Amino acid sequence: MTITKLKNKLLLFNSDLSFNKRLGLPIEVFCPQKQEPIAFGRIERYNEDAVFINGKKYDREKFIFFGCQKSA
């Protein structure tokens, strides 16, 4: 089985996160302090402060989220 990462855009807005969650697309969580990705998976839920992936909470102010953005 091959896993393909779809990380072509920053996910900054709730609409971007909603798009990925609704379609079940995985996103990547990148840690700027460690300079490496720390998580990859589907969004379980999100709010203004955090995104929850694989049962863990990732603060939106501390991490960078990559995934697919909805086309305009």
mmCIF file as Biopython writes it, N, C-alpha, C and O atoms, coordinates in Angstrom:
data_model
#
loop_
_atom_site.group_PDB
_atom_site.id
_atom_site.type_symbol
_atom_site.label_atom_id
_atom_site.label_alt_id
_atom_site.label_comp_id
_atom_site.label_asym_id
_atom_site.label_entity_id
_atom_site.label_seq_id
_atom_site.pdbx_PDB_ins_code
_atom_site.Cartn_x
_atom_site.Cartn_y
_atom_site.Cartn_z
_atom_site.occupancy
_atom_site.B_iso_or_equiv
_atom_site.auth_seq_id
_atom_site.auth_asym_id
_atom_site.pdbx_PDB_model_num
ATOM 1   N N  . MET A ? 1  ? 0.846   -1.182 0.000  1.0 0.0 1  A 1 
ATOM 2   C CA . MET A ? 1  ? 0.000   0.000  0.000  1.0 0.0 1  A 1 
ATOM 3   C C  . MET A ? 1  ? 0.884   1.235  0.000  1.0 0.0 1  A 1 
ATOM 4   O O  . MET A ? 1  ? 1.847   1.317  0.763  1.0 0.0 1  A 1 
ATOM 5   N N  . THR A ? 2  ? 0.562   2.178  -0.842 1.0 0.0 2  A 1 
ATOM 6   C CA . THR A ? 2  ? 1.326   3.407  -0.955 1.0 0.0 2  A 1 
ATOM 7   C C  . THR A ? 2  ? 0.531   4.561  -0.374 1.0 0.0 2  A 1 
ATOM 8   O O  . THR A ? 2  ? -0.654  4.719  -0.669 1.0 0.0 2  A 1 
ATOM 9   N N  . ILE A ? 3  ? 1.184   5.367  0.451  1.0 0.0 3  A 1 
ATOM 10  C CA . ILE A ? 3  ? 0.551   6.558  1.014  1.0 0.0 3  A 1 
ATOM 11  C C  . ILE A ? 3  ? 1.120   7.762  0.287  1.0 0.0 3  A 1 
ATOM 12  O O  . ILE A ? 3  ? 2.335   7.946  0.231  1.0 0.0 3  A 1 
ATOM 13  N N  . THR A ? 4  ? 0.247   8.574  -0.265 1.0 0.0 4  A 1 
ATOM 14  C CA . THR A ? 4  ? 0.660   9.763  -0.980 1.0 0.0 4  A 1 
ATOM 15  C C  . THR A ? 4  ? 0.302   10.986 -0.153 1.0 0.0 4  A 1 
ATOM 16  O O  . THR A ? 4  ? -0.851  11.154 0.242  1.0 0.0 4  A 1 
ATOM 17  N N  . LYS A ? 5  ? 1.282   11.838 0.110  1.0 0.0 5  A 1 
ATOM 18  C CA . LYS A ? 5  ? 1.025   13.058 0.853  1.0 0.0 5  A 1 
ATOM 19  C C  . LYS A ? 5  ? 0.583   14.146 -0.112 1.0 0.0 5  A 1 
ATOM 20  O O  . LYS A ? 5  ? 1.216   14.372 -1.144 1.0 0.0 5  A 1 
ATOM 21  N N  . LEU A ? 6  ? -0.505  14.813 0.233  1.0 0.0 6  A 1 
ATOM 22  C CA . LEU A ? 6  ? -1.002  15.922 -0.560 1.0 0.0 6  A 1 
ATOM 23  C C  . LEU A ? 6  ? -0.706  17.208 0.192  1.0 0.0 6  A 1 
ATOM 24  O O  . LEU A ? 6  ? -1.590  17.761 0.847  1.0 0.0 6  A 1 
ATOM 25  N N  . LYS A ? 7  ? 0.512   17.684 0.106  1.0 0.0 7  A 1 
ATOM 26  C CA . LYS A ? 7  ? 0.865   18.885 0.853  1.0 0.0 7  A 1 
ATOM 27  C C  . LYS A ? 7  ? 1.335   19.964 -0.101 1.0 0.0 7  A 1 
ATOM 28  O O  . LYS A ? 7  ? 2.529   20.171 -0.318 1.0 0.0 7  A 1 
ATOM 29  N N  . ASN A ? 8  ? 0.360   20.633 -0.655 1.0 0.0 8  A 1 
ATOM 30  C CA . ASN A ? 8  ? 0.730   21.658 -1.600 1.0 0.0 8  A 1 
ATOM 31  C C  . ASN A ? 8  ? 0.329   23.057 -1.152 1.0 0.0 8  A 1 
ATOM 32  O O  . ASN A ? 8  ? 0.692   24.031 -1.812 1.0 0.0 8  A 1 
ATOM 33  N N  . LYS A ? 9  ? -0.399  23.185 -0.065 1.0 0.0 9  A 1 
ATOM 34  C CA . LYS A ? 9  ? -0.846  24.502 0.386  1.0 0.0 9  A 1 
ATOM 35  C C  . LYS A ? 9  ? -0.877  24.585 1.897  1.0 0.0 9  A 1 
ATOM 36  O O  . LYS A ? 9  ? -1.083  23.589 2.591  1.0 0.0 9  A 1 
ATOM 37  N N  . LEU A ? 10 ? -0.668  25.797 2.394  1.0 0.0 10 A 1 
ATOM 38  C CA . LEU A ? 10 ? -0.844  26.054 3.821  1.0 0.0 10 A 1 
ATOM 39  C C  . LEU A ? 10 ? -2.331  26.114 4.128  1.0 0.0 10 A 1 
ATOM 40  O O  . LEU A ? 10 ? -3.108  26.668 3.350  1.0 0.0 10 A 1 
ATOM 41  N N  . LEU A ? 11 ? -2.721  25.557 5.238  1.0 0.0 11 A 1 
ATOM 42  C CA . LEU A ? 11 ? -4.117  25.609 5.666  1.0 0.0 11 A 1 
ATOM 43  C C  . LEU A ? 11 ? -4.231  26.643 6.778  1.0 0.0 11 A 1 
ATOM 44  O O  . LEU A ? 11 ? -3.948  26.357 7.941  1.0 0.0 11 A 1 
ATOM 45  N N  . LEU A ? 12 ? -4.646  27.835 6.407  1.0 0.0 12 A 1 
ATOM 46  C CA . LEU A ? 12 ? -4.685  28.929 7.361  1.0 0.0 12 A 1 
ATOM 47  C C  . LEU A ? 12 ? -6.075  29.241 7.882  1.0 0.0 12 A 1 
ATOM 48  O O  . LEU A ? 12 ? -6.230  29.693 9.017  1.0 0.0 12 A 1 
ATOM 49  N N  . PHE A ? 13 ? -7.071  29.006 7.072  1.0 0.0 13 A 1 
ATOM 50  C CA . PHE A ? 13 ? -8.419  29.433 7.415  1.0 0.0 13 A 1 
ATOM 51  C C  . PHE A ? 13 ? -9.314  28.246 7.753  1.0 0.0 13 A 1 
ATOM 52  O O  . PHE A ? 13 ? -9.032  27.110 7.372  1.0 0.0 13 A 1 
ATOM 53  N N  . ASN A ? 14 ? -10.400 28.528 8.478  1.0 0.0 14 A 1 
ATOM 54  C CA . ASN A ? 14 ? -11.363 27.482 8.812  1.0 0.0 14 A 1 
ATOM 55  C C  . ASN A ? 14 ? -11.944 26.846 7.555  1.0 0.0 14 A 1 
ATOM 56  O O  . ASN A ? 14 ? -12.240 25.651 7.549  1.0 0.0 14 A 1 
ATOM 57  N N  . SER A ? 15 ? -12.111 27.628 6.494  1.0 0.0 15 A 1 
ATOM 58  C CA . SER A ? 15 ? -12.656 27.076 5.251  1.0 0.0 15 A 1 
ATOM 59  C C  . SER A ? 15 ? -11.712 26.036 4.651  1.0 0.0 15 A 1 
ATOM 60  O O  . SER A ? 15 ? -12.170 25.050 4.074  1.0 0.0 15 A 1 
ATOM 61  N N  . ASP A ? 16 ? -10.397 26.245 4.779  1.0 0.0 16 A 1 
ATOM 62  C CA . ASP A ? 16 ? -9.415  25.276 4.286  1.0 0.0 16 A 1 
ATOM 63  C C  . ASP A ? 16 ? -9.472  23.986 5.101  1.0 0.0 16 A 1 
ATOM 64  O O  . ASP A ? 16 ? -9.453  22.890 4.540  1.0 0.0 16 A 1 
ATOM 65  N N  . LEU A ? 17 ? -9.542  24.119 6.417  1.0 0.0 17 A 1 
ATOM 66  C CA . LEU A ? 17 ? -9.629  22.951 7.285  1.0 0.0 17 A 1 
ATOM 67  C C  . LEU A ? 17 ? -10.941 22.204 7.063  1.0 0.0 17 A 1 
ATOM 68  O O  . LEU A ? 17 ? -10.966 20.974 7.040  1.0 0.0 17 A 1 
ATOM 69  N N  . SER A ? 18 ? -12.024 22.951 6.901  1.0 0.0 18 A 1 
ATOM 70  C CA . SER A ? 18 ? -13.336 22.349 6.667  1.0 0.0 18 A 1 
ATOM 71  C C  . SER A ? 18 ? -13.340 21.542 5.369  1.0 0.0 18 A 1 
ATOM 72  O O  . SER A ? 18 ? -13.901 20.448 5.323  1.0 0.0 18 A 1 
ATOM 73  N N  . PHE A ? 19 ? -12.726 22.070 4.328  1.0 0.0 19 A 1 
ATOM 74  C CA . PHE A ? 19 ? -12.643 21.385 3.035  1.0 0.0 19 A 1 
ATOM 75  C C  . PHE A ? 19 ? -11.934 20.042 3.182  1.0 0.0 19 A 1 
ATOM 76  O O  . PHE A ? 19 ? -12.425 19.026 2.688  1.0 0.0 19 A 1 
ATOM 77  N N  . ASN A ? 20 ? -10.792 20.028 3.852  1.0 0.0 20 A 1 
ATOM 78  C CA . ASN A ? 20 ? -10.026 18.799 4.044  1.0 0.0 20 A 1 
ATOM 79  C C  . ASN A ? 20 ? -10.772 17.810 4.931  1.0 0.0 20 A 1 
ATOM 80  O O  . ASN A ? 20 ? -10.762 16.608 4.665  1.0 0.0 20 A 1 
ATOM 81  N N  . LYS A ? 21 ? -11.418 18.308 5.982  1.0 0.0 21 A 1 
ATOM 82  C CA . LYS A ? 21 ? -12.165 17.429 6.888  1.0 0.0 21 A 1 
ATOM 83  C C  . LYS A ? 21 ? -13.363 16.814 6.177  1.0 0.0 21 A 1 
ATOM 84  O O  . LYS A ? 21 ? -13.613 15.615 6.303  1.0 0.0 21 A 1 
ATOM 85  N N  . ARG A ? 22 ? -14.099 17.625 5.435  1.0 0.0 22 A 1 
ATOM 86  C CA . ARG A ? 22 ? -15.298 17.159 4.748  1.0 0.0 22 A 1 
ATOM 87  C C  . ARG A ? 22 ? -14.977 16.065 3.726  1.0 0.0 22 A 1 
ATOM 88  O O  . ARG A ? 22 ? -15.734 15.105 3.584  1.0 0.0 22 A 1 
ATOM 89  N N  . LEU A ? 23 ? -13.853 16.212 3.015  1.0 0.0 23 A 1 
ATOM 90  C CA . LEU A ? 23 ? -13.463 15.222 2.015  1.0 0.0 23 A 1 
ATOM 91  C C  . LEU A ? 23 ? -12.653 14.066 2.604  1.0 0.0 23 A 1 
ATOM 92  O O  . LEU A ? 23 ? -12.372 13.088 1.910  1.0 0.0 23 A 1 
ATOM 93  N N  . GLY A ? 24 ? -12.278 14.173 3.876  1.0 0.0 24 A 1 
ATOM 94  C CA . GLY A ? 24 ? -11.495 13.116 4.512  1.0 0.0 24 A 1 
ATOM 95  C C  . GLY A ? 24 ? -10.050 13.086 4.064  1.0 0.0 24 A 1 
ATOM 96  O O  . GLY A ? 24 ? -9.390  12.050 4.135  1.0 0.0 24 A 1 
ATOM 97  N N  . LEU A ? 25 ? -9.557  14.233 3.601  1.0 0.0 25 A 1 
ATOM 98  C CA . LEU A ? 25 ? -8.173  14.309 3.132  1.0 0.0 25 A 1 
ATOM 99  C C  . LEU A ? 25 ? -7.209  14.447 4.310  1.0 0.0 25 A 1 
ATOM 100 O O  . LEU A ? 25 ? -7.493  15.190 5.249  1.0 0.0 25 A 1 
ATOM 101 N N  . PRO A ? 26 ? -6.102  13.759 4.278  1.0 0.0 26 A 1 
ATOM 102 C CA . PRO A ? 26 ? -5.123  13.901 5.359  1.0 0.0 26 A 1 
ATOM 103 C C  . PRO A ? 26 ? -4.368  15.225 5.240  1.0 0.0 26 A 1 
ATOM 104 O O  . PRO A ? 26 ? -4.222  15.784 4.153  1.0 0.0 26 A 1 
ATOM 105 N N  . ILE A ? 27 ? -3.900  15.700 6.374  1.0 0.0 27 A 1 
ATOM 106 C CA . ILE A ? 27 ? -3.053  16.896 6.390  1.0 0.0 27 A 1 
ATOM 107 C C  . ILE A ? 27 ? -1.775  16.569 7.156  1.0 0.0 27 A 1 
ATOM 108 O O  . ILE A ? 27 ? -1.704  15.585 7.892  1.0 0.0 27 A 1 
ATOM 109 N N  . GLU A ? 28 ? -0.777  17.413 6.964  1.0 0.0 28 A 1 
ATOM 110 C CA . GLU A ? 28 ? 0.501   17.244 7.656  1.0 0.0 28 A 1 
ATOM 111 C C  . GLU A ? 28 ? 0.681   18.370 8.650  1.0 0.0 28 A 1 
ATOM 112 O O  . GLU A ? 28 ? 0.398   19.529 8.345  1.0 0.0 28 A 1 
ATOM 113 N N  . VAL A ? 29 ? 1.153   18.032 9.839  1.0 0.0 29 A 1 
ATOM 114 C CA . VAL A ? 29 ? 1.440   19.006 10.885 1.0 0.0 29 A 1 
ATOM 115 C C  . VAL A ? 29 ? 2.956   19.179 10.931 1.0 0.0 29 A 1 
ATOM 116 O O  . VAL A ? 29 ? 3.693   18.214 11.135 1.0 0.0 29 A 1 
ATOM 117 N N  . PHE A ? 30 ? 3.411   20.406 10.740 1.0 0.0 30 A 1 
ATOM 118 C CA . PHE A ? 30 ? 4.839   20.711 10.717 1.0 0.0 30 A 1 
ATOM 119 C C  . PHE A ? 30 ? 5.194   21.549 11.932 1.0 0.0 30 A 1 
ATOM 120 O O  . PHE A ? 30 ? 4.508   22.524 12.241 1.0 0.0 30 A 1 
ATOM 121 N N  . CYS A ? 31 ? 6.271   21.169 12.628 1.0 0.0 31 A 1 
ATOM 122 C CA . CYS A ? 31 ? 6.737   21.907 13.801 1.0 0.0 31 A 1 
ATOM 123 C C  . CYS A ? 31 ? 7.885   22.829 13.391 1.0 0.0 31 A 1 
ATOM 124 O O  . CYS A ? 31 ? 8.951   22.344 13.012 1.0 0.0 31 A 1 
ATOM 125 N N  . PRO A ? 32 ? 7.691   24.147 13.458 1.0 0.0 32 A 1 
ATOM 126 C CA . PRO A ? 32 ? 8.761   25.075 13.081 1.0 0.0 32 A 1 
ATOM 127 C C  . PRO A ? 32 ? 9.984   25.014 14.016 1.0 0.0 32 A 1 
ATOM 128 O O  . PRO A ? 32 ? 11.107  25.270 13.582 1.0 0.0 32 A 1 
ATOM 129 N N  . GLN A ? 33 ? 9.767   24.678 15.284 1.0 0.0 33 A 1 
ATOM 130 C CA . GLN A ? 33 ? 10.885  24.603 16.217 1.0 0.0 33 A 1 
ATOM 131 C C  . GLN A ? 33 ? 11.805  23.433 15.905 1.0 0.0 33 A 1 
ATOM 132 O O  . GLN A ? 33 ? 13.027  23.582 15.916 1.0 0.0 33 A 1 
ATOM 133 N N  . LYS A ? 34 ? 11.227  22.275 15.626 1.0 0.0 34 A 1 
ATOM 134 C CA . LYS A ? 34 ? 12.014  21.083 15.312 1.0 0.0 34 A 1 
ATOM 135 C C  . LYS A ? 34 ? 12.409  21.017 13.841 1.0 0.0 34 A 1 
ATOM 136 O O  . LYS A ? 34 ? 13.277  20.232 13.459 1.0 0.0 34 A 1 
ATOM 137 N N  . GLN A ? 35 ? 11.758  21.855 13.011 1.0 0.0 35 A 1 
ATOM 138 C CA . GLN A ? 35 ? 11.990  21.873 11.568 1.0 0.0 35 A 1 
ATOM 139 C C  . GLN A ? 35 ? 11.717  20.524 10.920 1.0 0.0 35 A 1 
ATOM 140 O O  . GLN A ? 35 ? 12.472  20.072 10.060 1.0 0.0 35 A 1 
ATOM 141 N N  . GLU A ? 36 ? 10.605  19.873 11.350 1.0 0.0 36 A 1 
ATOM 142 C CA . GLU A ? 36 ? 10.235  18.586 10.773 1.0 0.0 36 A 1 
ATOM 143 C C  . GLU A ? 36 ? 8.748   18.332 10.962 1.0 0.0 36 A 1 
ATOM 144 O O  . GLU A ? 36 ? 8.125   18.885 11.869 1.0 0.0 36 A 1 
ATOM 145 N N  . PRO A ? 37 ? 8.187   17.499 10.106 1.0 0.0 37 A 1 
ATOM 146 C CA . PRO A ? 37 ? 6.782   17.124 10.286 1.0 0.0 37 A 1 
ATOM 147 C C  . PRO A ? 37 ? 6.633   16.219 11.505 1.0 0.0 37 A 1 
ATOM 148 O O  . PRO A ? 37 ? 7.475   15.358 11.757 1.0 0.0 37 A 1 
ATOM 149 N N  . ILE A ? 38 ? 5.555   16.422 12.255 1.0 0.0 38 A 1 
ATOM 150 C CA . ILE A ? 38 ? 5.383   15.630 13.477 1.0 0.0 38 A 1 
ATOM 151 C C  . ILE A ? 38 ? 4.109   14.793 13.463 1.0 0.0 38 A 1 
ATOM 152 O O  . ILE A ? 38 ? 3.937   13.919 14.312 1.0 0.0 38 A 1 
ATOM 153 N N  . ALA A ? 39 ? 3.212   15.049 12.505 1.0 0.0 39 A 1 
ATOM 154 C CA . ALA A ? 39 ? 1.986   14.259 12.429 1.0 0.0 39 A 1 
ATOM 155 C C  . ALA A ? 39 ? 1.439   14.299 11.016 1.0 0.0 39 A 1 
ATOM 156 O O  . ALA A ? 39 ? 1.680   15.240 10.260 1.0 0.0 39 A 1 
ATOM 157 N N  . PHE A ? 40 ? 0.692   13.251 10.674 1.0 0.0 40 A 1 
ATOM 158 C CA . PHE A ? 40 ? 0.049   13.157 9.377  1.0 0.0 40 A 1 
ATOM 159 C C  . PHE A ? 40 ? -1.227  12.354 9.558  1.0 0.0 40 A 1 
ATOM 160 O O  . PHE A ? 40 ? -1.185  11.228 10.053 1.0 0.0 40 A 1 
ATOM 161 N N  . GLY A ? 41 ? -2.352  12.914 9.166  1.0 0.0 41 A 1 
ATOM 162 C CA . GLY A ? 41 ? -3.600  12.179 9.298  1.0 0.0 41 A 1 
ATOM 163 C C  . GLY A ? 41 ? -4.803  13.037 9.001  1.0 0.0 41 A 1 
ATOM 164 O O  . GLY A ? 41 ? -4.685  14.206 8.635  1.0 0.0 41 A 1 
ATOM 165 N N  . ARG A ? 42 ? -5.962  12.434 9.164  1.0 0.0 42 A 1 
ATOM 166 C CA . ARG A ? 42 ? -7.219  13.130 8.916  1.0 0.0 42 A 1 
ATOM 167 C C  . ARG A ? 42 ? -7.607  13.983 10.113 1.0 0.0 42 A 1 
ATOM 168 O O  . ARG A ? 42 ? -7.313  13.642 11.259 1.0 0.0 42 A 1 
ATOM 169 N N  . ILE A ? 43 ? -8.263  15.083 9.833  1.0 0.0 43 A 1 
ATOM 170 C CA . ILE A ? 43 ? -8.744  15.983 10.883 1.0 0.0 43 A 1 
ATOM 171 C C  . ILE A ? 43 ? -9.935  15.344 11.576 1.0 0.0 43 A 1 
ATOM 172 O O  . ILE A ? 43 ? -10.924 14.998 10.930 1.0 0.0 43 A 1 
ATOM 173 N N  . GLU A ? 44 ? -9.842  15.188 12.892 1.0 0.0 44 A 1 
ATOM 174 C CA . GLU A ? 44 ? -10.968 14.683 13.668 1.0 0.0 44 A 1 
ATOM 175 C C  . GLU A ? 44 ? -11.934 15.821 13.986 1.0 0.0 44 A 1 
ATOM 176 O O  . GLU A ? 44 ? -13.149 15.685 13.847 1.0 0.0 44 A 1 
ATOM 177 N N  . ARG A ? 45 ? -11.366 16.939 14.414 1.0 0.0 45 A 1 
ATOM 178 C CA . ARG A ? 45 ? -12.136 18.160 14.663 1.0 0.0 45 A 1 
ATOM 179 C C  . ARG A ? 45 ? -11.155 19.317 14.772 1.0 0.0 45 A 1 
ATOM 180 O O  . ARG A ? 45 ? -9.943  19.120 14.867 1.0 0.0 45 A 1 
ATOM 181 N N  . TYR A ? 46 ? -11.703 20.526 14.756 1.0 0.0 46 A 1 
ATOM 182 C CA . TYR A ? 46 ? -10.881 21.723 14.896 1.0 0.0 46 A 1 
ATOM 183 C C  . TYR A ? 46 ? -11.724 22.836 15.476 1.0 0.0 46 A 1 
ATOM 184 O O  . TYR A ? 46 ? -12.954 22.801 15.423 1.0 0.0 46 A 1 
ATOM 185 N N  . ASN A ? 47 ? -11.036 23.835 16.038 1.0 0.0 47 A 1 
ATOM 186 C CA . ASN A ? 47 ? -11.700 25.032 16.520 1.0 0.0 47 A 1 
ATOM 187 C C  . ASN A ? 47 ? -10.764 26.206 16.270 1.0 0.0 47 A 1 
ATOM 188 O O  . ASN A ? 47 ? -9.773  26.063 15.555 1.0 0.0 47 A 1 
ATOM 189 N N  . GLU A ? 48 ? -11.058 27.342 16.838 1.0 0.0 48 A 1 
ATOM 190 C CA . GLU A ? 48 ? -10.236 28.533 16.606 1.0 0.0 48 A 1 
ATOM 191 C C  . GLU A ? 48 ? -8.824  28.403 17.164 1.0 0.0 48 A 1 
ATOM 192 O O  . GLU A ? 48 ? -7.916  29.104 16.720 1.0 0.0 48 A 1 
ATOM 193 N N  . ASP A ? 49 ? -8.632  27.509 18.135 1.0 0.0 49 A 1 
ATOM 194 C CA . ASP A ? 49 ? -7.350  27.390 18.816 1.0 0.0 49 A 1 
ATOM 195 C C  . ASP A ? 49 ? -6.521  26.179 18.411 1.0 0.0 49 A 1 
ATOM 196 O O  . ASP A ? 49 ? -5.293  26.226 18.493 1.0 0.0 49 A 1 
ATOM 197 N N  . ALA A ? 50 ? -7.157  25.098 17.976 1.0 0.0 50 A 1 
ATOM 198 C CA . ALA A ? 50 ? -6.418  23.857 17.764 1.0 0.0 50 A 1 
ATOM 199 C C  . ALA A ? 50 ? -7.050  22.988 16.682 1.0 0.0 50 A 1 
ATOM 200 O O  . ALA A ? 50 ? -8.210  23.152 16.305 1.0 0.0 50 A 1 
ATOM 201 N N  . VAL A ? 51 ? -6.220  22.047 16.196 1.0 0.0 51 A 1 
ATOM 202 C CA . VAL A ? 51 ? -6.664  21.024 15.265 1.0 0.0 51 A 1 
ATOM 203 C C  . VAL A ? 51 ? -6.361  19.680 15.921 1.0 0.0 51 A 1 
ATOM 204 O O  . VAL A ? 51 ? -5.276  19.491 16.471 1.0 0.0 51 A 1 
ATOM 205 N N  . PHE A ? 52 ? -7.303  18.752 15.869 1.0 0.0 52 A 1 
ATOM 206 C CA . PHE A ? 52 ? -7.137  17.447 16.493 1.0 0.0 52 A 1 
ATOM 207 C C  . PHE A ? 52 ? -6.942  16.394 15.407 1.0 0.0 52 A 1 
ATOM 208 O O  . PHE A ? 52 ? -7.794  16.209 14.537 1.0 0.0 52 A 1 
ATOM 209 N N  . ILE A ? 53 ? -5.797  15.704 15.477 1.0 0.0 53 A 1 
ATOM 210 C CA . ILE A ? 53 ? -5.448  14.668 14.512 1.0 0.0 53 A 1 
ATOM 211 C C  . ILE A ? 53 ? -4.921  13.471 15.284 1.0 0.0 53 A 1 
ATOM 212 O O  . ILE A ? 53 ? -4.071  13.614 16.163 1.0 0.0 53 A 1 
ATOM 213 N N  . ASN A ? 54 ? -5.427  12.291 14.952 1.0 0.0 54 A 1 
ATOM 214 C CA . ASN A ? 54 ? -4.991  11.046 15.600 1.0 0.0 54 A 1 
ATOM 215 C C  . ASN A ? 54 ? -5.064  11.122 17.123 1.0 0.0 54 A 1 
ATOM 216 O O  . ASN A ? 54 ? -4.192  10.602 17.820 1.0 0.0 54 A 1 
ATOM 217 N N  . GLY A ? 55 ? -6.110  11.773 17.635 1.0 0.0 55 A 1 
ATOM 218 C CA . GLY A ? 55 ? -6.313  11.862 19.071 1.0 0.0 55 A 1 
ATOM 219 C C  . GLY A ? 55 ? -5.436  12.870 19.798 1.0 0.0 55 A 1 
ATOM 220 O O  . GLY A ? 55 ? -5.466  12.941 21.027 1.0 0.0 55 A 1 
ATOM 221 N N  . LYS A ? 56 ? -4.654  13.651 19.056 1.0 0.0 56 A 1 
ATOM 222 C CA . LYS A ? 56 ? -3.783  14.654 19.672 1.0 0.0 56 A 1 
ATOM 223 C C  . LYS A ? 56 ? -4.197  16.055 19.256 1.0 0.0 56 A 1 
ATOM 224 O O  . LYS A ? 56 ? -4.728  16.269 18.166 1.0 0.0 56 A 1 
ATOM 225 N N  . LYS A ? 57 ? -3.945  16.995 20.141 1.0 0.0 57 A 1 
ATOM 226 C CA . LYS A ? 57 ? -4.283  18.396 19.914 1.0 0.0 57 A 1 
ATOM 227 C C  . LYS A ? 57 ? -3.040  19.145 19.446 1.0 0.0 57 A 1 
ATOM 228 O O  . LYS A ? 57 ? -1.970  19.024 20.042 1.0 0.0 57 A 1 
ATOM 229 N N  . TYR A ? 58 ? -3.193  19.923 18.368 1.0 0.0 58 A 1 
ATOM 230 C CA . TYR A ? 58 ? -2.097  20.734 17.839 1.0 0.0 58 A 1 
ATOM 231 C C  . TYR A ? 58 ? -2.566  22.182 17.773 1.0 0.0 58 A 1 
ATOM 232 O O  . TYR A ? 58 ? -3.504  22.508 17.045 1.0 0.0 58 A 1 
ATOM 233 N N  . ASP A ? 59 ? -1.898  23.058 18.551 1.0 0.0 59 A 1 
ATOM 234 C CA . ASP A ? 59 ? -2.271  24.467 18.595 1.0 0.0 59 A 1 
ATOM 235 C C  . ASP A ? 59 ? -2.021  25.128 17.248 1.0 0.0 59 A 1 
ATOM 236 O O  . ASP A ? 59 ? -0.975  24.934 16.629 1.0 0.0 59 A 1 
ATOM 237 N N  . ARG A ? 60 ? -2.989  25.903 16.809 1.0 0.0 60 A 1 
ATOM 238 C CA . ARG A ? 60 ? -2.887  26.558 15.504 1.0 0.0 60 A 1 
ATOM 239 C C  . ARG A ? 60 ? -1.827  27.648 15.488 1.0 0.0 60 A 1 
ATOM 240 O O  . ARG A ? 60 ? -1.329  28.004 14.420 1.0 0.0 60 A 1 
ATOM 241 N N  . GLU A ? 61 ? -1.475  28.185 16.648 1.0 0.0 61 A 1 
ATOM 242 C CA . GLU A ? 61 ? -0.456  29.225 16.711 1.0 0.0 61 A 1 
ATOM 243 C C  . GLU A ? 61 ? 0.962   28.657 16.735 1.0 0.0 61 A 1 
ATOM 244 O O  . GLU A ? 61 ? 1.914   29.376 16.430 1.0 0.0 61 A 1 
ATOM 245 N N  . LYS A ? 62 ? 1.118   27.392 17.091 1.0 0.0 62 A 1 
ATOM 246 C CA . LYS A ? 62 ? 2.451   26.803 17.252 1.0 0.0 62 A 1 
ATOM 247 C C  . LYS A ? 62 ? 2.887   25.918 16.091 1.0 0.0 62 A 1 
ATOM 248 O O  . LYS A ? 62 ? 4.079   25.660 15.927 1.0 0.0 62 A 1 
ATOM 249 N N  . PHE A ? 63 ? 1.934   25.451 15.283 1.0 0.0 63 A 1 
ATOM 250 C CA . PHE A ? 63 ? 2.255   24.516 14.217 1.0 0.0 63 A 1 
ATOM 251 C C  . PHE A ? 63 ? 1.766   25.031 12.870 1.0 0.0 63 A 1 
ATOM 252 O O  . PHE A ? 63 ? 0.902   25.905 12.802 1.0 0.0 63 A 1 
ATOM 253 N N  . ILE A ? 64 ? 2.329   24.480 11.804 1.0 0.0 64 A 1 
ATOM 254 C CA . ILE A ? 64 ? 1.936   24.816 10.445 1.0 0.0 64 A 1 
ATOM 255 C C  . ILE A ? 64 ? 1.245   23.597 9.854  1.0 0.0 64 A 1 
ATOM 256 O O  . ILE A ? 64 ? 1.723   22.473 10.002 1.0 0.0 64 A 1 
ATOM 257 N N  . PHE A ? 65 ? 0.124   23.823 9.187  1.0 0.0 65 A 1 
ATOM 258 C CA . PHE A ? 65 ? -0.662  22.729 8.625  1.0 0.0 65 A 1 
ATOM 259 C C  . PHE A ? 65 ? -0.623  22.793 7.103  1.0 0.0 65 A 1 
ATOM 260 O O  . PHE A ? 65 ? -0.873  23.840 6.506  1.0 0.0 65 A 1 
ATOM 261 N N  . PHE A ? 66 ? -0.302  21.651 6.483  1.0 0.0 66 A 1 
ATOM 262 C CA . PHE A ? 66 ? -0.247  21.558 5.029  1.0 0.0 66 A 1 
ATOM 263 C C  . PHE A ? 66 ? -1.310  20.596 4.549  1.0 0.0 66 A 1 
ATOM 264 O O  . PHE A ? 66 ? -1.588  19.592 5.205  1.0 0.0 66 A 1 
ATOM 265 N N  . GLY A ? 67 ? -1.899  20.892 3.419  1.0 0.0 67 A 1 
ATOM 266 C CA . GLY A ? 67 ? -2.889  20.016 2.812  1.0 0.0 67 A 1 
ATOM 267 C C  . GLY A ? 67 ? -3.366  20.592 1.509  1.0 0.0 67 A 1 
ATOM 268 O O  . GLY A ? 67 ? -2.639  21.343 0.859  1.0 0.0 67 A 1 
ATOM 269 N N  . CYS A ? 68 ? -4.562  20.257 1.116  1.0 0.0 68 A 1 
ATOM 270 C CA . CYS A ? 68 ? -5.155  20.767 -0.124 1.0 0.0 68 A 1 
ATOM 271 C C  . CYS A ? 68 ? -6.064  21.943 0.206  1.0 0.0 68 A 1 
ATOM 272 O O  . CYS A ? 68 ? -6.786  21.936 1.203  1.0 0.0 68 A 1 
ATOM 273 N N  . GLN A ? 69 ? -6.009  22.944 -0.649 1.0 0.0 69 A 1 
ATOM 274 C CA . GLN A ? 69 ? -6.901  24.082 -0.490 1.0 0.0 69 A 1 
ATOM 275 C C  . GLN A ? 69 ? -7.996  24.015 -1.527 1.0 0.0 69 A 1 
ATOM 276 O O  . GLN A ? 69 ? -7.793  23.531 -2.641 1.0 0.0 69 A 1 
ATOM 277 N N  . LYS A ? 70 ? -9.150  24.503 -1.151 1.0 0.0 70 A 1 
ATOM 278 C CA . LYS A ? 70 ? -10.271 24.578 -2.060 1.0 0.0 70 A 1 
ATOM 279 C C  . LYS A ? 70 ? -9.951  25.595 -3.151 1.0 0.0 70 A 1 
ATOM 280 O O  . LYS A ? 70 ? -9.500  26.703 -2.861 1.0 0.0 70 A 1 
ATOM 281 N N  . SER A ? 71 ? -10.181 25.222 -4.389 1.0 0.0 71 A 1 
ATOM 282 C CA . SER A ? 71 ? -9.918  26.141 -5.505 1.0 0.0 71 A 1 
ATOM 283 C C  . SER A ? 71 ? -10.973 27.230 -5.538 1.0 0.0 71 A 1 
ATOM 284 O O  . SER A ? 71 ? -12.147 26.998 -5.244 1.0 0.0 71 A 1 
ATOM 285 N N  . ALA A ? 72 ? -10.530 28.411 -5.898 1.0 0.0 72 A 1 
ATOM 286 C CA . ALA A ? 72 ? -11.460 29.548 -5.942 1.0 0.0 72 A 1 
ATOM 287 C C  . ALA A ? 72 ? -12.327 29.523 -7.172 1.0 0.0 72 A 1 
ATOM 288 O O  . ALA A ? 72 ? -13.160 30.409 -7.358 1.0 0.0 72 A 1 
#
